[in-house]
Amino acid sequence: MGNKASGDAKISLSLLHVSVGSMPLVHVCTIRLLLALALAGLPLLPLTARAAPDFSAYLADFRQALARNDSARIASLTRLPFLFEGHQQDRQGFIRIYPQLFDAPTRRCLARTRPMEEDGARVIFCQPYAFYFRLEQGAWRLVEFAADGEDMP
């Protein structure tokens, strides 16, 4: 299988042979290695070089679920078990306590308030709570809420 590339360089690819004009052997070997990795489905970048998931995309999803008052979707965007009033809540427990935690004024606040960065977390302050979001195992999650001490008497 051969194709004409720009200029006079002819590019020919196969599993055993790669030639690109008069390219040095070192470059040909590198191309073969990268091609083999790509064909094997292996990542070409180390895991540490990958970009972290975008918080803004997560937050948009979280806010859409709040707008629909979709407790099941919010549960899927939350680290479970979730601590509420001293008790660990599994998925069903979280869905049960959802109305207490996300009443209409809190949902409106979470939809409008800009998150702040704090110790690697994103925090949204909605009286009387602060909602903490962290990157957990490669995905953003609501991880906890706390009474906002600045608003307490």
HUPE-V571585 format. One record per pair of residues at least 12 apart in sequence whose C-alpha atoms are under 6 Angstrom apart, sorted by the first residue. I is the first residue (numbers start at 1). J is the second residue. Records with the same first field share a line. If there is no record, write none. Layout:
I->J / J
//
This chain:
9->21
63->111
71->95
77->141
78->141 / 142
79->141 / 143
109->126
121->133 / 134
128->147 / 148
129->146 / 147 / 148
130->145 / 146 / 148
131->145
132->144 / 145
//
